Amino acid sequence: MVSTTINPFLDSQFRYVLIPVSYIVFFILGFISNLYVLFVLRCIHQAKAMGEIHIYMTNLTIADLLFVCALPFWIDYYIREGDWVYGDIMCRVTGTFFFINTYGTILFLSAISINRYWAVTRPLDAASSNRRIRGIIVCICIWVFVLTISVPFLVSPGINVHRKNNTDICRCFEGYQGGTNDKKKKVAVTHFLIIGLFFVVFLLIVICNLTVTSIFKWPTGVKRRALQMLLAVVGVFVLCFLPHHIVQGPWALAVLEIEDGFGHVKYSETTRQLLNDAHQITLVLMGLNCILDPVVYYFATGKFRGLIKPASPVWTLGGNQRPHRKPTKPGGVVPLAYTSN
């Protein structure tokens, strides 16, 4: 059932230019780059070199493509200045895809980071376990968790109808300020639970990064690449996800305008507008993750780097190619976790 309200809608007019232009760029670059990533991962699979980290990368790419496929609908929505014309079901589906991409990406990036952290800090333990099965189990758990928490977005009405210039405007996953106080509180609680989940995961990534940095002051080889990858993941979190989750809580309370009890905050109109403007910018930054994830893949494994750039043999002065040799630990043994997976 679609809800209708005549309450004033807190809006930011600049988003009707910024968001569609940004999403068009994300759609083109995200579609091409993620399809190419799938092609590279397929080559790795055919070479029977599909390790744990490649399983995470494949699932992360699928989550990105779900978001990319929903972008044309959101581009049209913002071009129409926030009027959804595709019906409530499509509103729920595309909104769910956006949610799945955001939190699926966060969890798959976390899994990649922990994998690299474990391979560098505890190489023997990492090498002794069945990494492929572990990757499959972790991915199943992530998908089950993300899909489970996405169910409320899929089964609840996504459209709220507002009056604008004597015309009905269908807002998709916007305009909850017209609901009852209890409904507003449920929406606020949902937002804060999601924010809490994000900061737990973000703290875990930061701890992994700081631990590796403190252990290896001047890392080389695999350790250096692992540190680069961890820094790339932190960069994606800080640029794409952190601003949104900082703004999300205050913004939700500003938009909902809960009358009393939990979540009741009295903002000035200027503050409400500033929070809403900031929220629109953070939505654009979140969408940026679909074209930044391939950068993380580049640092994640040697096999991926080897397939996306041409071979560059090193030649001696006599014209003979020098053979590539993997670094060995004392005793000449190369632990499995130190090889590229």
SULQUIWO-V895560 format. One record per pair of residues at least 12 apart in sequence whose C-alpha atoms are under 10 Angstrom apart, sorted by the first residue. I is the first residue (numbers start at 1). J is the second residue. D is the distance in whole Angstrom. If there is no record, write none. Layout:
# SULQUIWO-V895560
i:I j:J d:D
i:I j:J d:D
This chain:
# SULQUIWO-V895560
i:1 j:88 d:9
i:1 j:156 d:8
i:1 j:157 d:6
i:1 j:158 d:9
i:1 j:159 d:9
i:1 j:160 d:10
i:2 j:87 d:10
i:2 j:88 d:8
i:2 j:156 d:9
i:2 j:157 d:6
i:2 j:158 d:7
i:2 j:159 d:6
i:2 j:160 d:6
i:2 j:161 d:7
i:2 j:170 d:9
i:3 j:157 d:8
i:3 j:158 d:9
i:3 j:159 d:7
i:3 j:160 d:5
i:3 j:161 d:6
i:3 j:162 d:9
i:3 j:170 d:10
i:3 j:175 d:10
i:3 j:176 d:9
i:3 j:178 d:9
i:3 j:179 d:8
i:4 j:159 d:9
i:4 j:160 d:6
i:4 j:161 d:5
i:4 j:162 d:6
i:4 j:163 d:9
i:4 j:168 d:9
i:4 j:169 d:10
i:4 j:170 d:9
i:4 j:175 d:9
i:4 j:176 d:10
i:4 j:178 d:8
i:4 j:179 d:9
i:5 j:160 d:7
i:5 j:161 d:6
i:5 j:162 d:5
i:5 j:163 d:8
i:5 j:168 d:10
i:5 j:175 d:8
i:5 j:176 d:9
i:5 j:177 d:8
i:5 j:178 d:5
i:5 j:179 d:8
i:6 j:161 d:8
i:6 j:162 d:6
i:6 j:163 d:6
i:6 j:164 d:9
i:6 j:168 d:10
i:6 j:177 d:10
i:6 j:178 d:7
i:7 j:162 d:8
i:7 j:163 d:8
i:7 j:175 d:9
i:7 j:176 d:10
i:7 j:177 d:7
i:7 j:178 d:6
i:7 j:179 d:9
i:8 j:162 d:8
i:8 j:163 d:9
i:8 j:164 d:9
i:8 j:175 d:9
i:8 j:177 d:8
i:8 j:178 d:9
i:9 j:162 d:8
i:9 j:163 d:9
i:9 j:164 d:9
i:9 j:171 d:10
i:9 j:174 d:9
i:9 j:175 d:6
i:9 j:176 d:9
i:9 j:177 d:8
i:9 j:178 d:9
i:9 j:255 d:8
i:10 j:174 d:10
i:10 j:175 d:8
i:10 j:177 d:9
i:10 j:254 d:9
i:10 j:255 d:7
i:10 j:256 d:10
i:10 j:269 d:10
i:10 j:272 d:8
i:10 j:273 d:7
i:10 j:276 d:7
i:10 j:277 d:10
i:11 j:81 d:10
i:11 j:82 d:9
i:11 j:175 d:10
i:11 j:255 d:10
i:11 j:272 d:10
i:11 j:273 d:8
i:11 j:276 d:7
i:11 j:277 d:8
i:11 j:280 d:10
i:12 j:273 d:8
i:12 j:274 d:9
i:12 j:276 d:7
i:12 j:277 d:6
i:12 j:278 d:9
i:12 j:279 d:10
i:12 j:280 d:8
i:13 j:81 d:8
i:13 j:82 d:10
i:13 j:277 d:9
i:14 j:81 d:10
i:14 j:277 d:8
i:14 j:280 d:9
i:14 j:281 d:10
i:15 j:78 d:7
i:15 j:79 d:9
i:15 j:81 d:8
i:15 j:82 d:10
i:15 j:277 d:8
i:15 j:279 d:10
i:15 j:280 d:6
i:15 j:281 d:8
i:15 j:283 d:10
i:15 j:284 d:9
i:16 j:75 d:9
i:16 j:76 d:10
i:16 j:77 d:9
i:16 j:78 d:5
i:16 j:79 d:6
i:16 j:80 d:8
i:16 j:81 d:6
i:16 j:82 d:8
i:16 j:280 d:10
i:17 j:75 d:10
i:17 j:78 d:8
i:17 j:79 d:7
i:17 j:81 d:9
i:18 j:78 d:9
i:18 j:280 d:9
i:18 j:281 d:8
i:18 j:284 d:8
i:19 j:74 d:9
i:19 j:75 d:7
i:19 j:77 d:10
i:19 j:78 d:7
i:19 j:79 d:9
i:19 j:280 d:8
i:19 j:281 d:8
i:19 j:283 d:8
i:19 j:284 d:6
i:19 j:285 d:10
i:19 j:287 d:10
i:20 j:71 d:9
i:20 j:72 d:9
i:20 j:74 d:8
i:20 j:75 d:5
i:20 j:76 d:8
i:20 j:77 d:8
i:20 j:78 d:6
i:20 j:79 d:6
i:20 j:80 d:10
i:20 j:81 d:10
i:20 j:284 d:9
i:21 j:75 d:8
i:21 j:78 d:10
i:21 j:79 d:9
i:21 j:284 d:10
i:22 j:75 d:9
i:22 j:284 d:7
i:22 j:285 d:9
i:22 j:287 d:8
i:22 j:288 d:9
i:23 j:68 d:9
i:23 j:71 d:7
i:23 j:72 d:8
i:23 j:74 d:8
i:23 j:75 d:6
i:23 j:78 d:10
i:23 j:284 d:8
i:23 j:287 d:7
i:23 j:288 d:9
i:24 j:68 d:10
i:24 j:71 d:8
i:24 j:72 d:8
i:24 j:74 d:10
i:24 j:75 d:7
i:25 j:288 d:9
i:25 j:291 d:10
i:26 j:67 d:10
i:26 j:68 d:8
i:26 j:71 d:8
i:26 j:284 d:9
i:26 j:287 d:7
i:26 j:288 d:7
i:26 j:289 d:9
i:26 j:290 d:7
i:26 j:291 d:7
i:27 j:65 d:9
i:27 j:67 d:9
i:27 j:68 d:6
i:27 j:69 d:8
i:27 j:70 d:9
i:27 j:71 d:6
i:27 j:72 d:8
i:27 j:75 d:9
i:27 j:287 d:10
i:27 j:288 d:10
i:27 j:290 d:9
i:27 j:291 d:9
i:28 j:68 d:9
i:28 j:71 d:10
i:28 j:291 d:10
i:29 j:68 d:9
i:29 j:290 d:9
i:29 j:291 d:6
i:29 j:292 d:10
i:30 j:61 d:10
i:30 j:64 d:8
i:30 j:65 d:8
i:30 j:67 d:9
i:30 j:68 d:6
i:30 j:69 d:10
i:30 j:287 d:10
i:30 j:288 d:9
i:30 j:289 d:9
i:30 j:290 d:6
i:30 j:291 d:5
i:30 j:292 d:9
i:30 j:293 d:9
i:30 j:294 d:9
i:31 j:64 d:9
i:31 j:65 d:7
i:31 j:66 d:10
i:31 j:67 d:10
i:31 j:68 d:6
i:31 j:69 d:8
i:31 j:290 d:9
i:31 j:291 d:9
i:32 j:65 d:10
i:32 j:291 d:9
i:33 j:61 d:9
i:33 j:65 d:10
i:33 j:290 d:9
i:33 j:291 d:7
i:33 j:292 d:9
i:33 j:293 d:9
i:33 j:294 d:7
i:34 j:58 d:10
i:34 j:60 d:10
i:34 j:61 d:6
i:34 j:62 d:8
i:34 j:63 d:10
i:34 j:64 d:7
i:34 j:65 d:7
i:34 j:68 d:9
i:34 j:290 d:8
i:34 j:291 d:8
i:34 j:293 d:9
i:34 j:294 d:7
i:35 j:61 d:8
i:35 j:62 d:9
i:35 j:65 d:8
i:36 j:61 d:10
i:36 j:294 d:9
i:36 j:308 d:9
i:37 j:57 d:9
i:37 j:58 d:8
i:37 j:61 d:7
i:37 j:293 d:10
i:37 j:294 d:7
i:37 j:297 d:9
i:37 j:298 d:10
i:37 j:304 d:9
i:37 j:308 d:9
i:38 j:57 d:9
i:38 j:58 d:7
i:38 j:59 d:10
i:38 j:61 d:7
i:38 j:62 d:8
i:40 j:58 d:10
i:40 j:303 d:9
i:40 j:304 d:7
i:40 j:305 d:10
i:40 j:306 d:10
i:40 j:307 d:7
i:40 j:308 d:7
i:41 j:54 d:7
i:41 j:55 d:9
i:41 j:57 d:8
i:41 j:58 d:7
i:41 j:61 d:10
i:41 j:303 d:9
i:41 j:304 d:8
i:41 j:307 d:9
i:42 j:54 d:10
i:42 j:58 d:9
i:43 j:303 d:10
i:43 j:304 d:10
i:43 j:307 d:8
i:44 j:303 d:7
i:44 j:304 d:8
i:44 j:307 d:8
i:44 j:341 d:10
i:49 j:303 d:8
i:49 j:340 d:9
i:49 j:341 d:7
i:50 j:131 d:10
i:50 j:132 d:8
i:50 j:303 d:10
i:50 j:341 d:7
i:51 j:130 d:10
i:51 j:131 d:7
i:51 j:132 d:6
i:51 j:133 d:9
i:51 j:134 d:10
i:51 j:135 d:8
i:51 j:136 d:10
i:51 j:301 d:10
i:51 j:340 d:9
i:51 j:341 d:5
i:52 j:111 d:10
i:52 j:112 d:9
i:52 j:115 d:8
i:52 j:130 d:9
i:52 j:131 d:5
i:52 j:132 d:5
i:52 j:133 d:8
i:52 j:134 d:7
i:52 j:135 d:5
i:52 j:136 d:8
i:52 j:138 d:10
i:52 j:139 d:10
i:52 j:341 d:7
i:53 j:108 d:10
i:53 j:111 d:8
i:53 j:112 d:6
i:53 j:113 d:9
i:53 j:115 d:7
i:53 j:116 d:8
i:53 j:131 d:9
i:53 j:132 d:9
i:53 j:135 d:7
i:53 j:297 d:9
i:53 j:300 d:8
i:53 j:301 d:8
i:53 j:340 d:10
i:53 j:341 d:7
i:54 j:112 d:9
i:54 j:132 d:9
i:54 j:135 d:9
i:54 j:297 d:9
i:54 j:300 d:9
i:54 j:301 d:8
i:54 j:303 d:9
i:54 j:304 d:9
i:54 j:341 d:7
i:55 j:108 d:10
i:55 j:112 d:10
i:55 j:131 d:10
i:55 j:132 d:8
i:55 j:133 d:10
i:55 j:134 d:10
i:55 j:135 d:6
i:55 j:136 d:7
i:55 j:138 d:10
i:55 j:139 d:8
i:56 j:105 d:10
i:56 j:107 d:10
i:56 j:108 d:6
i:56 j:109 d:8
i:56 j:110 d:10
i:56 j:111 d:7
i:56 j:112 d:7
i:56 j:115 d:10
i:56 j:135 d:7
i:56 j:136 d:8
i:56 j:138 d:9
i:56 j:139 d:7
i:56 j:297 d:10
i:57 j:105 d:10
i:57 j:108 d:8
i:57 j:109 d:8
i:57 j:111 d:10
i:57 j:112 d:8
i:57 j:293 d:9
i:57 j:294 d:9
i:57 j:296 d:9
i:57 j:297 d:7
i:57 j:300 d:9
i:58 j:108 d:10
i:58 j:139 d:10
i:59 j:104 d:9
i:59 j:105 d:9
i:59 j:108 d:8
i:59 j:136 d:10
i:59 j:139 d:7
i:59 j:140 d:10
i:59 j:142 d:10
i:59 j:143 d:9
i:60 j:101 d:8
i:60 j:104 d:7
i:60 j:105 d:6
i:60 j:106 d:9
i:60 j:107 d:9
i:60 j:108 d:6
i:60 j:109 d:8
i:60 j:112 d:10
i:60 j:139 d:9
i:60 j:290 d:9
i:60 j:293 d:8
i:60 j:294 d:10
i:61 j:101 d:9
i:61 j:105 d:9
i:61 j:108 d:10
i:61 j:290 d:8
i:61 j:293 d:8
i:61 j:294 d:8
i:61 j:297 d:10
i:62 j:101 d:9
i:62 j:104 d:10
i:62 j:105 d:10
i:63 j:97 d:8
i:63 j:98 d:9
i:63 j:99 d:10
i:63 j:100 d:7
i:63 j:101 d:5
i:63 j:102 d:8
i:63 j:103 d:9
i:63 j:104 d:6
i:63 j:105 d:7
i:63 j:108 d:9
i:63 j:143 d:10
i:63 j:290 d:9
i:64 j:97 d:9
i:64 j:98 d:9
i:64 j:100 d:9
i:64 j:101 d:6
i:64 j:102 d:9
i:64 j:104 d:9
i:64 j:105 d:7
i:64 j:287 d:9
i:64 j:289 d:8
i:64 j:290 d:5
i:64 j:291 d:9
i:64 j:293 d:8
i:65 j:97 d:9
i:65 j:101 d:8
i:65 j:290 d:8
i:66 j:94 d:9
i:66 j:96 d:10
i:66 j:97 d:6
i:66 j:98 d:8
i:66 j:100 d:8
i:66 j:101 d:7
i:66 j:290 d:10
i:67 j:94 d:8
i:67 j:95 d:9
i:67 j:96 d:9
i:67 j:97 d:6
i:67 j:98 d:5
i:67 j:99 d:9
i:67 j:100 d:8
i:67 j:101 d:6
i:67 j:102 d:9
i:67 j:287 d:8
i:67 j:290 d:8
i:68 j:97 d:9
i:68 j:98 d:9
i:68 j:101 d:9
i:68 j:287 d:9
i:68 j:290 d:8
i:68 j:291 d:10
i:69 j:94 d:9
i:69 j:97 d:9
i:69 j:98 d:10
i:70 j:90 d:10
i:70 j:91 d:10
i:70 j:93 d:9
i:70 j:94 d:5
i:70 j:95 d:8
i:70 j:96 d:10
i:70 j:97 d:7
i:70 j:98 d:8
i:71 j:94 d:8
i:71 j:97 d:10
i:71 j:98 d:9
i:71 j:287 d:9
i:72 j:94 d:10
i:73 j:85 d:9
i:73 j:86 d:8
i:73 j:90 d:9
i:73 j:91 d:9
i:73 j:94 d:8
i:74 j:91 d:9
i:74 j:94 d:8
i:74 j:95 d:9
i:74 j:98 d:10
i:74 j:172 d:9
i:77 j:170 d:10
i:77 j:171 d:9
i:77 j:172 d:9
i:80 j:169 d:10
i:81 j:169 d:9
i:81 j:171 d:10
i:82 j:169 d:7
i:82 j:170 d:7
i:82 j:171 d:6
i:82 j:172 d:8
i:82 j:174 d:9
i:83 j:159 d:10
i:83 j:161 d:9
i:83 j:162 d:10
i:83 j:168 d:9
i:83 j:169 d:5
i:83 j:170 d:5
i:83 j:171 d:6
i:83 j:172 d:8
i:84 j:159 d:8
i:84 j:160 d:10
i:84 j:161 d:10
i:84 j:169 d:8
i:84 j:170 d:5
i:84 j:171 d:6
i:84 j:172 d:6
i:84 j:173 d:10
i:85 j:169 d:9
i:85 j:170 d:7
i:85 j:171 d:9
i:85 j:172 d:9
i:86 j:170 d:10
i:86 j:172 d:10
i:87 j:158 d:9
i:87 j:159 d:8
i:87 j:170 d:9
i:87 j:172 d:9
i:88 j:154 d:10
i:88 j:156 d:10
i:88 j:157 d:7
i:88 j:158 d:6
i:88 j:159 d:6
i:88 j:160 d:9
i:88 j:170 d:9
i:88 j:171 d:10
i:88 j:172 d:8
i:88 j:173 d:10
i:89 j:154 d:8
i:89 j:155 d:9
i:89 j:156 d:10
i:89 j:157 d:8
i:89 j:158 d:8
i:89 j:159 d:9
i:90 j:154 d:10
i:90 j:158 d:9
i:90 j:159 d:10
i:90 j:172 d:10
i:91 j:153 d:10
i:91 j:154 d:9
i:91 j:157 d:9
i:91 j:158 d:6
i:91 j:159 d:7
i:91 j:171 d:9
i:91 j:172 d:6
i:91 j:173 d:8
i:92 j:151 d:10
i:92 j:152 d:10
i:92 j:153 d:6
i:92 j:154 d:5
i:92 j:155 d:8
i:92 j:156 d:8
i:92 j:157 d:7
i:92 j:158 d:5
i:92 j:159 d:8
i:92 j:172 d:8
i:92 j:173 d:8
i:93 j:153 d:8
i:93 j:154 d:6
i:93 j:155 d:10
i:93 j:158 d:9
i:94 j:153 d:10
i:94 j:154 d:9
i:94 j:172 d:10
i:95 j:150 d:9
i:95 j:153 d:7
i:95 j:154 d:8
i:95 j:158 d:8
i:95 j:172 d:8
i:95 j:173 d:7
i:96 j:147 d:9
i:96 j:149 d:10
i:96 j:150 d:6
i:96 j:151 d:8
i:96 j:152 d:9
i:96 j:153 d:6
i:96 j:154 d:6
i:96 j:158 d:10
i:97 j:147 d:10
i:97 j:150 d:9
i:97 j:153 d:10
i:97 j:154 d:10
i:98 j:150 d:10
i:98 j:286 d:10
i:98 j:287 d:9
i:99 j:146 d:9
i:99 j:147 d:9
i:99 j:149 d:9
i:99 j:150 d:7
i:99 j:153 d:9
i:100 j:143 d:9
i:100 j:146 d:6
i:100 j:147 d:7
i:100 j:149 d:9
i:100 j:150 d:7
i:101 j:146 d:9
i:101 j:286 d:10
i:101 j:287 d:9
i:101 j:289 d:9
i:101 j:290 d:9
i:102 j:146 d:10
i:102 j:240 d:10
i:102 j:241 d:8
i:102 j:286 d:7
i:102 j:287 d:8
i:102 j:289 d:8
i:102 j:290 d:9
i:103 j:142 d:9
i:103 j:143 d:10
i:103 j:145 d:10
i:103 j:146 d:7
i:103 j:147 d:10
i:103 j:149 d:10
i:103 j:150 d:10
i:103 j:194 d:9
i:103 j:197 d:9
i:103 j:198 d:8
i:103 j:241 d:10
i:104 j:139 d:10
i:104 j:142 d:7
i:104 j:143 d:7
i:104 j:145 d:9
i:104 j:146 d:6
i:104 j:147 d:9
i:105 j:142 d:10
i:105 j:237 d:10
i:105 j:289 d:8
i:105 j:290 d:9
i:105 j:293 d:9
i:106 j:198 d:8
i:106 j:201 d:8
i:106 j:202 d:9
i:106 j:233 d:9
i:106 j:236 d:9
i:106 j:237 d:8
i:106 j:241 d:8
i:106 j:289 d:10
i:107 j:138 d:10
i:107 j:139 d:9
i:107 j:142 d:7
i:107 j:143 d:9
i:107 j:145 d:10
i:107 j:146 d:9
i:107 j:198 d:9
i:107 j:201 d:8
i:107 j:202 d:10
i:108 j:138 d:9
i:108 j:139 d:8
i:108 j:142 d:8
i:108 j:143 d:10
i:109 j:201 d:10
i:109 j:205 d:9
i:109 j:230 d:9
i:109 j:233 d:7
i:109 j:234 d:9
i:109 j:236 d:9
i:109 j:237 d:9
i:109 j:293 d:9
i:109 j:296 d:9
i:109 j:297 d:10
i:110 j:201 d:7
i:110 j:202 d:8
i:110 j:204 d:8
i:110 j:205 d:6
i:110 j:208 d:10
i:110 j:230 d:9
i:110 j:233 d:8
i:110 j:234 d:10
i:110 j:237 d:10
i:111 j:135 d:9
i:111 j:138 d:8
i:111 j:139 d:9
i:111 j:142 d:9
i:111 j:205 d:9
i:112 j:135 d:10
i:112 j:229 d:9
i:112 j:230 d:9
i:112 j:233 d:9
i:112 j:296 d:9
i:112 j:297 d:9
i:112 j:300 d:8
i:113 j:204 d:9
i:113 j:205 d:7
i:113 j:206 d:10
i:113 j:208 d:8
i:113 j:209 d:8
i:113 j:226 d:8
i:113 j:227 d:9
i:113 j:229 d:8
i:113 j:230 d:6
i:113 j:231 d:9
i:113 j:232 d:10
i:113 j:233 d:7
i:113 j:234 d:9
i:113 j:296 d:10
i:113 j:300 d:9
i:114 j:204 d:9
i:114 j:205 d:8
i:114 j:208 d:7
i:114 j:209 d:10
i:114 j:230 d:9
i:115 j:131 d:10
i:115 j:135 d:9
i:115 j:226 d:10
i:115 j:300 d:10
i:115 j:337 d:10
i:116 j:208 d:9
i:116 j:212 d:10
i:116 j:222 d:9
i:116 j:223 d:9
i:116 j:225 d:9
i:116 j:226 d:6
i:116 j:227 d:8
i:116 j:229 d:8
i:116 j:230 d:8
i:116 j:300 d:8
i:116 j:301 d:9
i:116 j:337 d:9
i:117 j:205 d:10
i:117 j:208 d:6
i:117 j:209 d:8
i:117 j:211 d:9
i:117 j:212 d:7
i:117 j:223 d:9
i:117 j:226 d:7
i:117 j:227 d:8
i:117 j:229 d:10
i:117 j:230 d:8
i:118 j:208 d:9
i:118 j:212 d:10
i:118 j:337 d:9
i:119 j:222 d:9
i:119 j:223 d:9
i:119 j:226 d:9
i:119 j:335 d:10
i:119 j:336 d:9
i:119 j:337 d:5
i:119 j:338 d:7
i:119 j:339 d:10
i:120 j:212 d:8
i:120 j:215 d:10
i:120 j:216 d:10
i:120 j:222 d:8
i:120 j:223 d:6
i:120 j:224 d:10
i:120 j:226 d:7
i:120 j:227 d:9
i:120 j:337 d:8
i:120 j:338 d:8
i:121 j:208 d:10
i:121 j:211 d:9
i:121 j:212 d:7
i:121 j:215 d:8
i:121 j:216 d:10
i:121 j:223 d:9
i:122 j:337 d:9
i:123 j:335 d:7
i:123 j:336 d:8
i:123 j:337 d:5
i:123 j:338 d:7
i:124 j:335 d:7
i:124 j:336 d:8
i:124 j:337 d:7
i:124 j:338 d:9
i:125 j:336 d:10
i:125 j:337 d:9
i:126 j:335 d:9
i:126 j:336 d:8
i:126 j:337 d:6
i:126 j:338 d:10
i:127 j:335 d:7
i:127 j:336 d:5
i:127 j:337 d:5
i:127 j:338 d:8
i:127 j:339 d:10
i:128 j:335 d:10
i:128 j:336 d:8
i:128 j:337 d:9
i:131 j:337 d:10
i:131 j:341 d:10
i:149 j:190 d:10
i:149 j:194 d:9
i:153 j:173 d:9
i:157 j:172 d:9
i:157 j:173 d:9
i:158 j:170 d:10
i:158 j:171 d:8
i:158 j:172 d:6
i:158 j:173 d:5
i:158 j:174 d:8
i:158 j:175 d:10
i:158 j:176 d:10
i:159 j:171 d:5
i:159 j:172 d:5
i:159 j:173 d:6
i:159 j:174 d:7
i:159 j:175 d:8
i:159 j:176 d:9
i:160 j:172 d:7
i:160 j:173 d:7
i:160 j:174 d:7
i:160 j:175 d:6
i:160 j:176 d:7
i:160 j:177 d:10
i:160 j:178 d:9
i:160 j:179 d:10
i:161 j:174 d:9
i:161 j:175 d:8
i:161 j:176 d:10
i:161 j:178 d:10
i:162 j:175 d:8
i:162 j:178 d:9
i:174 j:255 d:9
i:175 j:255 d:8
i:175 j:256 d:8
i:176 j:252 d:10
i:176 j:255 d:8
i:176 j:256 d:6
i:176 j:257 d:10
i:177 j:252 d:10
i:177 j:253 d:10
i:177 j:254 d:9
i:177 j:255 d:6
i:177 j:256 d:4
i:177 j:257 d:7
i:177 j:258 d:8
i:178 j:255 d:10
i:178 j:256 d:8
i:178 j:257 d:9
i:179 j:256 d:9
i:179 j:258 d:10
i:180 j:256 d:10
i:180 j:258 d:9
i:180 j:259 d:10
i:181 j:256 d:9
i:181 j:257 d:9
i:181 j:258 d:6
i:181 j:259 d:7
i:181 j:260 d:8
i:181 j:261 d:9
i:182 j:258 d:9
i:182 j:259 d:10
i:183 j:256 d:10
i:183 j:258 d:10
i:184 j:252 d:9
i:184 j:253 d:9
i:184 j:255 d:10
i:184 j:256 d:6
i:184 j:257 d:8
i:184 j:258 d:6
i:184 j:259 d:9
i:184 j:263 d:9
i:185 j:253 d:9
i:185 j:256 d:8
i:185 j:257 d:10
i:185 j:258 d:7
i:185 j:259 d:10
i:185 j:260 d:10
i:185 j:261 d:9
i:185 j:262 d:7
i:185 j:263 d:7
i:185 j:264 d:9
i:187 j:252 d:8
i:187 j:253 d:10
i:187 j:256 d:8
i:188 j:248 d:10
i:188 j:249 d:8
i:188 j:250 d:10
i:188 j:252 d:6
i:188 j:253 d:7
i:188 j:256 d:8
i:188 j:258 d:9
i:188 j:262 d:9
i:188 j:263 d:7
i:189 j:249 d:10
i:189 j:252 d:10
i:189 j:262 d:9
i:189 j:263 d:9
i:191 j:245 d:9
i:191 j:248 d:7
i:191 j:249 d:7
i:191 j:252 d:7
i:191 j:253 d:10
i:192 j:245 d:9
i:192 j:248 d:8
i:192 j:249 d:6
i:192 j:250 d:10
i:192 j:252 d:9
i:193 j:249 d:10
i:194 j:245 d:9
i:194 j:248 d:10
i:194 j:249 d:10
i:195 j:242 d:10
i:195 j:244 d:9
i:195 j:245 d:6
i:195 j:246 d:8
i:195 j:247 d:10
i:195 j:248 d:8
i:195 j:249 d:7
i:196 j:245 d:9
i:198 j:237 d:10
i:198 j:241 d:9
i:198 j:242 d:9
i:198 j:245 d:8
i:199 j:242 d:8
i:199 j:245 d:8
i:199 j:246 d:10
i:202 j:233 d:10
i:202 j:234 d:8
i:202 j:237 d:7
i:202 j:238 d:9
i:202 j:241 d:9
i:202 j:242 d:8
i:205 j:230 d:8
i:205 j:231 d:10
i:205 j:233 d:8
i:205 j:234 d:7
i:205 j:237 d:9
i:206 j:230 d:9
i:206 j:231 d:9
i:206 j:233 d:10
i:206 j:234 d:7
i:206 j:237 d:10
i:208 j:227 d:10
i:208 j:230 d:8
i:209 j:226 d:10
i:209 j:227 d:7
i:209 j:228 d:10
i:209 j:229 d:9
i:209 j:230 d:6
i:209 j:231 d:7
i:209 j:233 d:9
i:209 j:234 d:8
i:210 j:227 d:10
i:210 j:230 d:10
i:210 j:231 d:10
i:212 j:224 d:10
i:212 j:226 d:9
i:212 j:227 d:7
i:212 j:230 d:9
i:213 j:227 d:7
i:213 j:230 d:10
i:213 j:231 d:10
i:221 j:326 d:9
i:221 j:327 d:8
i:221 j:338 d:9
i:222 j:300 d:10
i:222 j:301 d:9
i:222 j:302 d:9
i:222 j:327 d:9
i:222 j:337 d:9
i:222 j:338 d:6
i:222 j:339 d:8
i:222 j:340 d:8
i:223 j:338 d:8
i:224 j:299 d:10
i:225 j:298 d:10
i:225 j:299 d:6
i:225 j:300 d:7
i:225 j:301 d:8
i:225 j:302 d:9
i:226 j:299 d:7
i:226 j:300 d:7
i:226 j:301 d:9
i:227 j:299 d:9
i:227 j:300 d:10
i:228 j:296 d:9
i:228 j:298 d:10
i:228 j:299 d:6
i:228 j:300 d:8
i:229 j:295 d:9
i:229 j:296 d:6
i:229 j:297 d:8
i:229 j:298 d:8
i:229 j:299 d:5
i:229 j:300 d:6
i:229 j:301 d:9
i:230 j:296 d:8
i:230 j:299 d:9
i:230 j:300 d:9
i:231 j:296 d:9
i:231 j:299 d:10
i:232 j:292 d:9
i:232 j:293 d:9
i:232 j:295 d:7
i:232 j:296 d:6
i:232 j:297 d:9
i:232 j:298 d:10
i:232 j:299 d:8
i:232 j:300 d:9
i:233 j:292 d:9
i:233 j:293 d:8
i:233 j:295 d:9
i:233 j:296 d:6
i:233 j:297 d:10
i:233 j:299 d:10
i:233 j:300 d:10
i:234 j:296 d:10
i:235 j:292 d:10
i:235 j:296 d:10
i:236 j:285 d:10
i:236 j:286 d:9
i:236 j:288 d:9
i:236 j:289 d:7
i:236 j:292 d:7
i:236 j:293 d:8
i:236 j:295 d:9
i:236 j:296 d:9
i:237 j:286 d:9
i:237 j:289 d:9
i:238 j:285 d:10
i:239 j:282 d:9
i:239 j:285 d:7
i:239 j:286 d:8
i:239 j:288 d:9
i:239 j:289 d:9
i:240 j:282 d:7
i:240 j:283 d:9
i:240 j:284 d:8
i:240 j:285 d:5
i:240 j:286 d:4
i:240 j:287 d:7
i:240 j:288 d:6
i:240 j:289 d:6
i:240 j:290 d:10
i:240 j:292 d:9
i:241 j:282 d:8
i:241 j:283 d:9
i:241 j:285 d:7
i:241 j:286 d:6
i:241 j:287 d:9
i:241 j:288 d:10
i:241 j:289 d:8
i:242 j:282 d:9
i:242 j:285 d:9
i:242 j:286 d:9
i:243 j:278 d:9
i:243 j:279 d:9
i:243 j:281 d:9
i:243 j:282 d:6
i:243 j:283 d:9
i:243 j:285 d:8
i:243 j:286 d:9
i:244 j:278 d:9
i:244 j:279 d:7
i:244 j:280 d:9
i:244 j:281 d:8
i:244 j:282 d:5
i:244 j:283 d:7
i:244 j:284 d:9
i:244 j:285 d:8
i:244 j:286 d:7
i:245 j:279 d:9
i:245 j:282 d:9
i:246 j:279 d:10
i:246 j:282 d:9
i:247 j:275 d:7
i:247 j:276 d:9
i:247 j:278 d:7
i:247 j:279 d:6
i:247 j:282 d:8
i:248 j:275 d:9
i:248 j:276 d:9
i:248 j:278 d:9
i:248 j:279 d:7
i:248 j:282 d:9
i:249 j:263 d:10
i:249 j:275 d:10
i:250 j:263 d:10
i:250 j:265 d:9
i:250 j:267 d:10
i:250 j:271 d:10
i:250 j:272 d:9
i:250 j:275 d:7
i:250 j:276 d:10
i:250 j:279 d:10
i:251 j:271 d:9
i:251 j:272 d:7
i:251 j:273 d:9
i:251 j:274 d:9
i:251 j:275 d:5
i:251 j:276 d:6
i:251 j:277 d:9
i:251 j:278 d:9
i:251 j:279 d:7
i:252 j:272 d:10
i:252 j:275 d:9
i:252 j:276 d:9
i:252 j:279 d:9
i:253 j:265 d:7
i:253 j:266 d:9
i:253 j:267 d:9
i:253 j:272 d:9
i:253 j:275 d:10
i:254 j:266 d:8
i:254 j:267 d:7
i:254 j:268 d:9
i:254 j:269 d:9
i:254 j:271 d:8
i:254 j:272 d:6
i:254 j:273 d:9
i:254 j:275 d:8
i:254 j:276 d:8
i:255 j:267 d:10
i:255 j:272 d:7
i:255 j:273 d:9
i:255 j:275 d:9
i:255 j:276 d:8
i:257 j:272 d:10
i:300 j:340 d:9
i:300 j:341 d:9
i:301 j:339 d:9
i:301 j:340 d:5
i:301 j:341 d:6
i:302 j:339 d:8
i:302 j:340 d:5
i:302 j:341 d:7
i:303 j:339 d:10
i:303 j:340 d:6
i:303 j:341 d:7
i:304 j:340 d:9
i:304 j:341 d:9
i:326 j:338 d:9
i:326 j:339 d:8
i:327 j:339 d:9
